[in-house]
């Protein structure tokens, strides 16, 4: 009786092994391409390490020049199929701050092949999205500064240095 039970157990085991055997199998291979979204800022002077520029505010307000190309972004790149978003933000709410409480209001234009931000007053962050992409893009971008203070406001300002820090951010969508 014991031999019959053992034989039955061995037969059942052999049957169950054959039930799971197959003549072919499938192997799924998955790969991931990482997000590659970046920009590089370069001053008009071509110095990559320093994008600081001096702006003659009086010339822009009173002279024949109404705006000045302040910096170029030579690489605005993203491989995100959802596109990307550019955000421009000012540390001083769109004002060049000078001696005491003196300030000059200004706006920025940011234009590339995929994104356009016009007359960004920078009182709040300005942003625009590229829309969906199917491939990596890289385009030169001009950042243009325009003083928006009036001639009378500029004439009443004390001499000195006026400054602000603008941060340009790119993020995949």
Residue pairs with C-beta under 8 A, 6 or more apart in sequence:
33 79
35 78
35 79
35 80
35 172
36 77
36 78
36 79
36 136
37 77
37 78
37 79
37 80
37 84
37 170
37 171
37 172
38 75
38 77
38 78
38 170
39 73
39 75
39 76
39 77
39 86
39 141
39 168
39 170
40 48
40 73
40 74
40 75
41 51
41 71
41 72
41 73
41 168
42 48
42 51
42 71
42 72
42 73
42 74
43 50
43 51
43 52
43 53
43 71
43 72
44 53
44 69
44 70
44 71
44 72
45 53
51 71
53 70
53 71
55 68
55 70
55 96
55 145
57 96
57 104
57 147
57 149
57 154
57 162
58 154
59 65
60 66
60 67
60 68
60 145
60 146
60 147
61 147
61 149
61 150
61 151
61 154
62 151
62 154
66 146
67 109
67 144
67 145
67 146
68 144
68 145
68 146
69 142
69 143
69 144
70 108
70 143
70 144
70 145
71 142
71 143
72 140
72 141
72 142
72 143
73 112
73 140
73 141
73 143
73 168
74 140
74 141
75 138
76 86
76 112
76 114
76 115
76 137
76 138
76 139
76 141
76 170
77 136
77 137
77 138
78 84
78 130
78 133
78 136
78 137
78 170
78 172
79 133
79 135
79 136
80 133
80 172
80 173
81 132
81 133
81 134
82 132
82 133
82 172
82 173
83 114
83 129
83 130
83 131
83 132
83 133
83 172
83 173
84 114
84 129
84 130
84 133
84 170
84 171
84 172
84 173
85 127
85 128
85 129
85 130
85 170
85 171
85 173
86 110
86 112
86 115
86 117
86 127
86 128
86 129
86 130
86 168
86 169
86 170
87 125
87 126
87 127
87 167
87 168
87 169
87 171
88 108
88 110
88 117
88 120
88 122
88 125
88 126
88 127
88 166
88 167
88 168
88 169
89 122
89 125
89 126
89 166
89 167
89 169
90 122
90 164
90 165
90 166
91 164
91 165
91 166
91 167
92 103
92 163
92 164
92 165
93 122
93 123
94 105
94 106
94 107
94 120
94 121
94 122
94 123
94 164
95 103
95 104
95 105
95 106
95 164
96 103
96 104
96 106
96 162
96 163
96 164
97 103
97 162
97 163
97 164
98 104
98 157
98 158
98 160
98 161
98 162
98 163
99 158
99 159
99 160
100 158
102 157
102 158
102 160
102 162
103 149
103 162
104 147
104 149
104 153
104 154
104 157
104 162
105 121
105 147
105 148
105 149
105 153
106 122
106 145
106 146
106 147
106 148
106 149
106 164
107 119
107 120
107 121
107 122
107 145
107 146
107 148
108 117
108 120
108 122
108 126
108 143
108 144
108 145
108 146
108 166
109 117
109 118
109 119
109 120
109 142
109 143
109 144
109 146
110 116
110 117
110 120
110 126
110 128
110 141
110 142
110 143
110 144
110 168
111 117
111 118
111 141
111 142
111 144
112 139
112 140
112 141
113 137
113 139
114 130
114 131
114 133
114 137
114 139
115 128
115 129
115 130
115 141
116 128
117 126
117 127
117 128
119 146
120 126
121 148
122 166
129 173
130 137
130 173
143 166
143 168
147 154
